[in-house]
Amino acid sequence: MCSRSLNDCKIEPISFVEYRQKEQILSRILQSLLCSLRICLFHILWIRFLDLKSFHSAINMLTSISSDYLRTSGLITIHNSFSRNLQHL
């Protein structure tokens, strides 16, 4: 807890166990996000590049899904966006 004077400022150390737990949680979250993003990108590229004339459309879909993903960081939004874009094929 810090008082108004910098000389009186005390920083409470975090235990190594707490640090490791938080590090592991963050690591799992990042791994999950990267994995879901890779799966999503693979499906987009696989479906859209089977039809070579739709290269531009694939790039647009990728941009749309990426922005949805970054905006909400949720798989439901990616799935909904992906499904919505597939309906336009």
N, C-alpha and C positions, 0 to 999 in steps of 0.2 A: 504494500500500500504506500502511496506517495503523499507527502505533505507538500505544502507550498514551497518549501525550501529544497533546493536540489541536494544540499548536504544531508538532509534528513530522509532522502529517498531510499527506500529499502526494496530490493527486488527479491521476491520469494523464489527460490530455485525449484525447478520442477524435478521430480525424481526420475531416475533413468527408466524405471518401469513405466511410468506415465508417458514419458517421451516415446518409448518403443511402441506402446499401445496406440498412441496417436499416429505415429509414423506408419504402423501397419494398417490402420484404418484408412488413412489417406492413400497409401499404396494400393490397397484393394479397390478403392473408389476409382483411382486413375486407371488401373488395369481394366476394370469393368467398362469404363467409358471408352477406352481405346479399343477394346475388344468389340464392343457394340458398334463403334464407328467403322472398324474394319469390316465387320459383317455387312453393315449397311452399304458401304462402298462397293464391296464385292458383288452384292446383289444388283446394285444399280448398273455397274459395268457389265456384268454378265448378261442381264436382260436387255439392256439398251444396245450393247455393241454386237449382239447377234444380228441386229438389223443395222448395217453399216450406214445407211442413208440417214439415220437419226442421231448422228454424232452430236450435232448442235443441241438437239433436244436432251441428250444425255447430260451434257454439260449444264444446261439449265436446270435439270432435275437435281443434279448433284449440288448445285449452288443453293437451290431451294431447301433441300433436306439439310444441308450443312447449316444454313442460317436458322432453320427451325431447331436443330439440335443444339446450337450454341445459345439460342435464346432461352430454351427451356431446360436443357440438359436432362431431358427425359426420353425414355424409349417409346413411350406411348405417342408422343408427338411425332417422332421419327416414323413410327409405324403408320400413323394416320396420314402423314404427308406422303409417305411411300405408296400407300394404298390409293390415295387421291391421285397421285401422278400416274400410277399404273392404269387407272380408269381412263386416262386421256390418251392411251396408246392406240 
